Amino acid sequence: MRKVMLLIASLMLVASGAFAGTIFGSVVFSAPATDTAFVIVFHDFVSLYDTMLFYSEAYSPDYTFTISDAGIIDSYDFNALAIIPSRVPPNPGDPAGQYPGNPFQLTGGSITGIDIPVDTIGTIFGTVREYGGYPDSLMLGLYNYYPFLLGLPPTLAWSYRLADTTYTIEDIPAGAYSIRAWIDLNGNGYFDSTGAYNEPFAWHNNEMGGIVAIGGGCTAPVDFDLPWTEIDETNPLPKRVGVHCFPNPFNSAATIVLVGSGETYSAAVFDLSGRRVAQLFEGVAIGGITAFKWQPAEDIASGNYLIRVHSANASAERRISYLK
């Protein structure tokens, strides 16, 4: 039955004129390794709200990979990351890196030579622009992004005090990070956002949704715009909300991730007729990312459902497939 369905799906793709684009490459690691490498390719990753991901595994000893999908097409900008994890979620320091030629485009439906170097440590460099205060008041915080794979918010992993607005930091444990620069007004080395000190800050933004893959292939500067008088540190998050579901499809329980902060949100599951089948969350989202699980009741049938999230100012919806 499964083979018949795959054949029907293939015929439908051909009939509709949709052909898969293909990316060929390898994961390059100088040290001996036997663990499986994981490659993620994505485009239109402006933020967590707008994401399209393509995934492949690569195996030793050559660590080559091929990714084919109808969503991989010419004229789109793509980015590629790789990691050889020691566990789930990965640890900072596990071999990781990004393709040095990010972003790249396909020509004629394919591209070769997407070779992604990985390493256990890496270097970042860049400039804090538009800052006119004392340089030694500047701090960088690197937030480990791996917990997001389990539906958890990124956590602060490392902090660095800068000596100047132009900086280089070496020997950072490899990994995926979001990076914040802030002005340490009270000199305690921590980012303070409540009480007497509400410290100005800025997140690094890039074409990978602000994620910096430290390790191999990290060649782009990590810059920040941090004007002393113009940053609005009291309202850093836009009035938007996003929702993500994984795994999708799923067969026992799914993790639902709400991206939003500072407002009261309602998250519920609806069938395609509009009937609510489960209430997942009702409350104030704190910290930017809120995760919860949906484990369907026994009387819930297999099929497609809609995860709907809304607040007074924003709403979002994501389709999810349940397979018993």
Summary of the structure (lengths in Angstrom):
residues: 324
radius of gyration: 21.6
end to end distance: 16.1
largest distance: 68.2
contacts: 990
relative contact order: 0.13
helix: 7%
strand: 48%
